[in-house]
Amino acid sequence: MCGIVGYTGNKQAYPIVIKGLQRLEYRGYDSAGIALLGSSLKIYKKKGKVSALEKDVIGKDLEGNTGIGHTRWATHGEPNDANAHPHQSQSGRLAMIHNGIIENYASIKQELLLKDYHFTSDTDTEVLLNFIEDVQYNNECSLEEAIRIALKRVVGAYCILLISKDEPETIYAARKGSPLVIGVGDGEYFLASDASPIIEYTKEVIYVNDFEMAIVRPGELILKNLGNEKQTPFITKLDMELAAIEKGGFEHFMLKEIYDQPDTVFDCQRGRLLPETGQIIMSGIDNNMDMLINAPRIIIVACGTSWHAGLIAEYWIEELCRIPVEVEYASEFRYRNPVINKGDVIIAISQSGETADTLVALENVKKQGAFIFGIVNVVGSSIARMSHAGAYTHAGPEIGVASTKAFTAQLTVLMMMALKIGYAKKTIAYERYYSLMVELVAVPNKIRQIIKNVAGIQRIAKKYKDANDFLFLGRGYNFPIALEGALKLKEVSYIHAEGYPAAEMKHGPIALVDETLPVVFVATRDTYYQKIVSNVQEIKARKGKIIAVVAEGDDVITHIANDVIAIPDADELIGPLLNVIPLQLLSYYVGIEKGLDVDKPRNLAKSVTVE
Ligand code: M6R
């Protein structure tokens, strides 16, 4: 939530900061703003997307070798120009941007109001900035010291970048709970919420840890903790190419990322899934196999699409490894008092690795001694770093706000994990283990085949784009796919949609069915096929419009449904990896038919770093 970017060096900061904001826009697009520091301090900010800011600054003074920029996902205060970042301190001396939430801002604001501070916005950020300024005046200390003192009072999460008219080349940065990466250039520094604005300038980065602050100026980087002790910066080499964060000829990131899936699923398997030797090599699992096979219980913690991946993993792990699994919404789990027993393993699933609810839920169980296995896409992210072991999904940067390729990569990791543990635990025979490996290897090509038939899906999207509601139904392994199909449609088309277990429909949702309701069945060939045929008939009898995802060669549901999407056949355990693809495409094209910004749906942000 919110993207922050900063630059200091010998180049003009504006072009670097504005490009960085375009790259980070997926993190929030309620407003955008920049502060430039050179011969003077200039602040420009505007409600709306980065493009609105770009128009607004035409003809204005954009000079300065130091700059900070912000793209906002509103928390405190509605999206408008006044609440946009950067904020300026009352004296006009300091400017600051912030990602996170200052939970105790109201009490700090009260103190400042009594001292005659005035506020021009409704934000917690402006409160923190004036508090820092106030601390500096009261303590007659350096700005650096004032930031440290102020941050020790703060309850909540923050990543801040702060500049001062008094030090035109310096950026002060600090984080707790919100991400910060520093790119190390040739005497210059790039600061950002993630590596995407940095990648074209340098591959050398430092991931700043919680409770650390950095003071950067051309040719100098000082890293300290909030106790004022110097820390040694650890430089990591980024394994990411610029092409991975560009649209590569596609109209939208979402479509590119759907089309990327044959490659991303393959990349996720590469070097790990080796049917030729009968091996699955994943060091995070190999090194902890005893603990995993003896786990009395696995608890999966995640949010949104990652939670849906967790639900499928529950079916897989119970089937293949015979270990009881619970799947928890991180936002609920973190506030419960869960019973964690000796040996329980927590699997955290997160694309961004920065989701605040997941992160805090993990911190809580870590304190209770649980072992945490992270399945994360963003390398070096907070969840990746706080896990005891894990496996990256290697899907590359996912920029479309609606998660697509990260999901299939998560499923690929989870299936390899279930196979590996099940085989080591002897809860599956070699033949089954081997045949599922071969099925998994075949997934990229089968996704390619589904994508080739996109025209049929586009036609269905056009036909149903004006529906007010959608119902998505599936059974067994495909129930979570129904949930994911509904979530995708809601996100990018703003059509109300519900996912349900197909059989559960009779217990309530069937009341919604009439001739206006499109009902999407995920009905490929599996153990429940005959059962789902009956469910399809039940909807047909009530005149619902049936859109069915079926396996090629299906000759039952094909004749009942109004519209059919036929996809390659697969083992029922592997099916979810394929069945989700037409639902992603359907949502994308419904969003496009409605003329919506599918990459940046309203009210959403890619990385939910506030609770
Ligand atoms: O980065 P994470 O996987 O932890 O994010 C979890 C959810 O916020 C995310 O999946 C969200 O639901 C997506 N917008 C779904 O498309």
Boltz pocket constraint, residues with backbone or C-beta under 6 A from the ligand:
constraints:
  - pocket:
      binder: B
      contacts: [[A, 303], [A, 304], [A, 305], [A, 306], [A, 307], [A, 349], [A, 350], [A, 351], [A, 352], [A, 353], [A, 354], [A, 355], [A, 358], [A, 401], [A, 402], [A, 403], [A, 404], [A, 487], [A, 491], [A, 604], [A, 605], [A, 606], [A, 607], [A, 608]]
      max_distance: 6.0
